[in-house]
Amino acid sequence: MTQPPVEFFLGDEVRLRKPHPCGSHDWTIVRLGADIGLTCHGCKHRVLLPRTTVEKRMTAFLKRGEASTATAEATQ
């Protein structure tokens, strides 16, 4: 059975299983789409990973970003 996709927002701070070479596990989401742009909290390096990879490697949300107004209106 497949799981629904995880809902990400710009500004979300996430913890991933595998550490970046600088040693940090924490990342900020800076781009959304089929690929997700992440910025490392340790060294500010930016990477672009497929959404499925981020969903598999993510262990927790540290902080949630702001939902866009279009998303907020659609859920009301």
C-alpha positions in Angstrom: 0.0 0.0 0.0 1.4 3.4 -1.0 1.6 6.3 1.4 0.4 9.8 0.5 3.2 12.3 -0.2 4.5 14.3 2.7 3.3 17.9 2.6 6.4 20.2 2.6 6.4 24.1 2.8 9.1 26.6 2.1 11.0 27.3 5.3 10.4 23.8 6.8 13.4 22.7 8.9 13.9 18.9 8.7 16.3 16.3 10.1 17.7 13.7 7.7 19.1 10.2 8.5 22.4 10.6 6.8 24.6 13.5 7.9 26.1 16.0 5.4 30.0 15.7 5.3 30.1 18.8 7.6 28.4 16.7 10.2 25.0 18.4 10.3 21.7 16.4 10.0 19.5 19.5 9.9 18.3 21.2 6.7 16.0 24.0 5.6 13.7 23.6 2.5 14.3 26.4 0.1 12.7 25.1 -3.2 9.7 22.9 -3.8 8.7 20.8 -6.8 9.5 17.3 -8.1 13.0 18.0 -6.7 13.4 19.7 -3.3 16.1 22.3 -2.6 17.8 22.0 0.8 20.2 24.2 2.6 22.5 22.7 5.2 22.4 24.3 8.7 26.1 23.5 9.3 27.8 24.9 6.2 25.0 26.6 4.2 25.7 24.2 1.2 22.6 23.9 -1.1 21.6 20.6 -2.6 18.8 19.5 -4.9 17.3 16.0 -4.1 14.3 14.2 -5.6 11.2 14.4 -3.4 11.1 10.6 -2.9 14.7 10.7 -1.6 13.9 13.4 0.9 10.7 11.6 2.1 12.7 8.4 2.7 15.6 10.1 4.5 13.6 12.5 6.6 13.3 11.5 10.3 11.5 14.6 11.8 10.3 18.1 11.2 12.2 20.5 13.5 10.1 23.5 12.5 7.3 24.0 10.1 7.3 26.8 7.5 4.4 29.0 6.6 1.7 27.4 4.4 1.0 29.4 1.2 -2.2 31.4 1.1 -3.5 29.2 -1.7 -3.0 26.1 0.3 -4.6 27.6 3.4 -7.7 28.7 1.4 -8.1 25.3 -0.2 -8.2 23.6 3.2 -10.9 25.9 4.6 
